[in-house]
Amino acid sequence: MTKQEYQLLSDYEIAEEFGQWAAKERIALNLTQEAFSKKSGIPYPTYRKFEQTGKISFPQFICILRYLGSLGDLTEVMDKSLGKRSIAEAIKFENVKERKRASKQKR
């Protein structure tokens, strides 16, 4: 599927595509869903649901990418995004400190 074709899909359809992609990769490794889930550290029911629906938490998706050796593809997206920033913006971004919650004003 081309980048332009992906633009025409809904978010849910793209997620389903990722589930189908993972299934093809798993089958190419000659692993059952249960074996793949064990090796990638994801609970079997969660992985099975991911292949069917594309729904999974982002940290678990990262586990799948890591096991398949595709984590670099995700980091490439982040690197590309950071490359669009100016050097000053990148430095500012790295120096951002965690914000504290605002407290209610005392009356």
Buried (B, 14 or more C-beta within 10 A) or exposed (E): EEEEEEEEEEEEEEBBBBBEBBBEBBEEEEBEBEEBBBEBEBEBEEBBBBBEEBEBEEEBBEBBBBBBEEBEEBEEEEEEEEEEEEEEEEEEEEEEEEEEEEEEEEE
